[in-house]
Amino acid sequence: MRKVMILLALGVALGYWWGWTDAQVNQDDVVTRLVTHAGGKTRSSLKSNADQTMDSLERH
């Protein structure tokens, strides 16, 4: 049980340290950067505006 608690405390300390240094270097948080990276090049091709989608469907 002691080994688990030590590993857990070490993980929390390392995670806090990594988060702190990451926040000092980057303006955006980790989640925002991951979502931006995951969307990548295809994000601009997807239409999220319902009015624009309906207008383009009505024209065809």
C-alpha positions as CSV (number, residue, x, y, z in Angstrom):
1,M,0.0,0.0,0.0
2,R,2.9,2.3,0.8
3,K,4.4,1.8,-2.7
4,V,1.1,2.7,-4.3
5,M,0.8,5.9,-2.3
6,I,4.4,6.9,-3.1
7,L,3.9,6.2,-6.8
8,L,0.6,8.2,-6.7
9,A,2.2,11.1,-5.0
10,L,5.1,11.0,-7.4
11,G,2.7,11.0,-10.4
12,V,0.7,14.0,-9.0
13,A,4.0,15.9,-8.4
14,L,5.3,15.2,-11.9
15,G,2.0,16.1,-13.5
16,Y,1.7,19.3,-11.6
17,W,5.3,20.2,-12.6
18,W,4.7,19.4,-16.2
19,G,1.4,21.4,-16.2
20,W,3.1,24.4,-14.6
21,T,6.0,24.5,-17.1
22,D,3.6,23.9,-20.0
23,A,1.4,26.8,-18.8
24,Q,4.5,29.1,-18.6
25,V,5.5,28.3,-22.2
26,N,2.1,28.2,-24.1
27,Q,-0.7,30.7,-24.2
28,D,-3.5,28.1,-24.8
29,D,-4.2,25.2,-22.5
30,V,-3.5,21.5,-23.4
31,V,-7.1,20.6,-24.3
32,T,-7.4,23.6,-26.8
33,R,-4.1,22.6,-28.4
34,L,-5.1,19.0,-28.7
35,V,-8.4,19.8,-30.2
36,T,-6.8,22.2,-32.7
37,H,-4.3,19.6,-33.6
38,A,-6.9,16.8,-34.0
39,G,-9.0,18.9,-36.3
40,G,-6.1,19.8,-38.5
41,K,-6.7,20.5,-42.1
42,T,-10.2,19.1,-42.3
43,R,-11.7,21.6,-39.9
44,S,-12.0,24.4,-42.4
45,S,-13.9,22.1,-44.9
46,L,-16.6,21.2,-42.5
47,K,-19.5,23.6,-42.3
48,S,-20.9,24.3,-38.8
49,N,-23.2,27.1,-39.8
50,A,-26.7,25.7,-40.3
51,D,-28.0,28.7,-42.3
52,Q,-25.1,28.5,-44.7
53,T,-25.6,24.7,-45.1
54,M,-29.3,25.2,-45.8
55,D,-28.6,28.0,-48.3
56,S,-26.1,25.9,-50.2
57,L,-28.6,23.0,-50.3
58,E,-31.4,25.3,-51.6
59,R,-29.2,26.5,-54.5
60,H,-28.7,23.0,-55.9
